[in-house]
Amino acid sequence: MSTVLIIVIVVVAVIVLAALLFGMTRGRRVAAERRRERELTQRRERAVTEHREAAEARTGAAQEAEHRARVANAVAERERAEARLHEERARAHEQGLNDDELLREERTERTTREERTTTREEPVTYEDQAPEGEYATSRSQSSTRDPSATRDPESTPRERNGDR
């Protein structure tokens, strides 16, 4: 009996070892499969995130381009409207409908020219405002003389014109 008992123990030990070996390899296979599934899921999520970010960026760029196109369209419409306005003004001038406008512009230009030539005054300088001293004497002299005759060779054109 003792040999039978030893044989039974050895057979049971071999069966247990075979079961453990089979269980461990199967467990490793299952763990490896789970790890691959997790990695695949993470890669999918990264790909989804990247594609969504790219889609958002392109959507933003498309909206910006549409806005620029709307602005350009509005500018083009405004230019066309201005061209139509000038064309209508040209037709009115051709037909003699705007002669009063031309005459009014001519009168305005003539009036401004006359005002410029008749109302020229001598510019006020600091010397004219000085109460006493050397500026007071030069003021009395400069009021009788031509201001361009008292030019300082180192003075600027503004100073020569009385803008100090």
C-alpha positions as CSV (number, residue, x, y, z in Angstrom):
1,M,0.0,0.0,0.0
2,S,2.7,2.3,0.6
3,T,3.8,2.1,-3.0
4,V,0.3,2.7,-4.2
5,L,0.0,5.7,-1.9
6,I,3.2,7.1,-3.2
7,I,2.0,6.6,-6.8
8,V,-1.3,8.3,-6.0
9,I,0.4,11.3,-4.4
10,V,2.8,11.6,-7.3
11,V,-0.1,11.4,-9.8
12,V,-2.1,14.0,-7.8
13,A,0.9,16.3,-7.6
14,V,1.4,16.0,-11.4
15,I,-2.3,16.8,-12.0
16,V,-2.1,19.8,-9.6
17,L,1.0,21.0,-11.3
18,A,-0.5,20.6,-14.7
19,A,-3.6,22.5,-13.6
20,L,-1.5,25.3,-12.1
21,L,0.6,25.5,-15.2
22,F,-2.5,25.6,-17.5
23,G,-4.2,28.2,-15.2
24,M,-1.1,30.4,-15.1
25,T,-0.7,30.4,-18.9
26,R,-4.3,31.0,-19.4
27,G,-4.3,33.8,-16.8
28,R,-1.3,35.4,-18.6
29,R,-3.1,35.1,-21.9
30,V,-6.2,36.8,-20.4
31,A,-4.2,39.5,-18.8
32,A,-2.3,40.2,-22.0
33,E,-5.6,40.3,-23.9
34,R,-7.0,42.8,-21.4
35,R,-3.8,44.9,-21.6
36,R,-4.1,45.0,-25.4
37,E,-7.8,46.0,-25.1
38,R,-6.9,48.8,-22.7
39,E,-4.1,50.1,-25.0
40,L,-6.4,49.9,-28.0
41,T,-9.1,51.8,-26.1
42,Q,-6.6,54.5,-25.1
43,R,-5.3,54.8,-28.7
44,R,-8.9,55.1,-29.9
45,E,-9.6,57.9,-27.4
46,R,-6.4,59.7,-28.4
47,A,-7.4,59.4,-32.1
48,V,-10.9,60.7,-31.4
49,T,-9.5,63.7,-29.4
50,E,-7.0,64.5,-32.1
51,H,-9.6,64.4,-34.9
52,R,-12.1,66.4,-32.8
53,E,-9.5,69.1,-32.1
54,A,-8.6,69.2,-35.8
55,A,-12.3,69.5,-36.7
56,E,-12.7,72.3,-34.3
57,A,-9.6,74.1,-35.6
58,R,-10.8,73.7,-39.2
59,T,-14.3,74.8,-38.3
60,G,-12.9,78.0,-36.7
61,A,-10.7,78.6,-39.7
62,A,-13.8,78.1,-42.0
63,Q,-15.8,80.5,-39.9
64,E,-13.0,83.1,-40.0
65,A,-12.8,82.7,-43.8
66,E,-16.5,83.1,-44.1
67,H,-16.4,86.3,-42.1
68,R,-13.6,87.7,-44.3
69,A,-15.6,86.8,-47.3
70,R,-18.6,88.6,-46.0
71,V,-16.5,91.7,-45.2
72,A,-15.0,91.5,-48.7
73,N,-18.4,91.2,-50.2
74,A,-19.7,94.2,-48.2
75,V,-16.6,96.2,-49.4
76,A,-17.3,95.2,-53.0
77,E,-20.9,96.2,-52.7
78,R,-20.0,99.6,-51.3
79,E,-17.5,100.1,-54.1
80,R,-20.2,99.2,-56.7
81,A,-22.6,101.6,-55.0
82,E,-20.0,104.4,-55.1
83,A,-19.3,103.6,-58.7
84,R,-23.1,103.8,-59.5
85,L,-23.2,107.2,-57.6
86,H,-20.4,108.6,-59.6
87,E,-21.9,107.3,-62.8
88,E,-25.2,109.0,-61.9
89,R,-23.4,112.2,-61.1
90,A,-21.6,112.0,-64.5
91,R,-25.0,111.6,-66.3
92,A,-26.4,114.5,-64.4
93,H,-23.5,116.7,-65.5
94,E,-23.8,115.5,-69.1
95,Q,-27.5,116.5,-69.1
96,G,-26.7,119.8,-67.4
97,L,-28.7,119.0,-64.3
98,N,-25.9,119.9,-61.8
99,D,-24.8,123.3,-63.2
100,D,-25.9,125.0,-60.1
101,E,-23.6,122.8,-58.0
102,L,-20.6,123.7,-60.3
103,L,-21.5,127.4,-60.0
104,R,-21.8,127.2,-56.2
105,E,-18.4,125.5,-56.0
106,E,-16.9,128.2,-58.2
107,R,-18.3,131.0,-55.9
108,T,-17.0,129.2,-52.8
109,E,-13.5,128.9,-54.2
110,R,-13.5,132.5,-55.3
111,T,-14.7,133.7,-51.9
112,T,-12.0,131.7,-50.0
113,R,-9.3,133.1,-52.4
114,E,-10.5,136.6,-51.8
115,E,-10.5,136.1,-48.0
116,R,-7.0,134.7,-48.1
117,T,-5.6,137.7,-50.0
118,T,-7.5,140.5,-48.2
119,T,-7.3,139.3,-44.6
120,R,-3.6,138.6,-44.1
121,E,-2.5,139.9,-40.8
122,E,1.0,140.1,-39.3
123,P,1.5,137.2,-37.0
124,V,1.7,137.8,-33.3
125,T,5.1,136.9,-31.7
126,Y,6.3,136.8,-28.2
127,E,8.3,140.0,-28.8
128,D,5.0,141.8,-29.4
129,Q,3.8,140.7,-26.0
130,A,6.9,141.6,-24.0
131,P,6.2,144.5,-21.7
132,E,9.7,146.1,-21.4
133,G,13.4,145.7,-21.9
134,E,15.2,144.8,-25.1
135,Y,12.1,143.1,-26.5
136,A,10.1,146.3,-26.1
137,T,12.6,148.3,-28.2
138,S,12.8,145.6,-30.8
139,R,9.0,145.4,-30.9
140,S,8.7,149.1,-31.7
141,Q,11.3,148.7,-34.3
142,S,9.9,145.5,-35.8
143,S,6.4,147.0,-36.2
144,T,7.8,149.7,-38.5
145,R,10.1,147.4,-40.4
146,D,9.5,144.4,-42.7
147,P,9.6,141.2,-40.6
148,S,11.6,139.4,-43.3
149,A,14.3,142.0,-43.0
150,T,15.2,141.0,-39.4
151,R,15.9,137.3,-40.2
152,D,18.3,135.5,-38.0
153,P,20.4,133.2,-40.2
154,E,20.1,130.4,-37.7
155,S,16.3,130.7,-37.3
156,T,13.9,128.1,-38.6
157,P,11.2,128.9,-41.2
158,R,8.6,128.8,-38.4
159,E,10.4,131.3,-36.4
160,R,10.8,133.5,-39.4
161,N,7.1,133.4,-39.9
162,G,6.4,134.4,-36.3
163,D,5.6,130.8,-35.0
164,R,7.9,130.6,-32.0
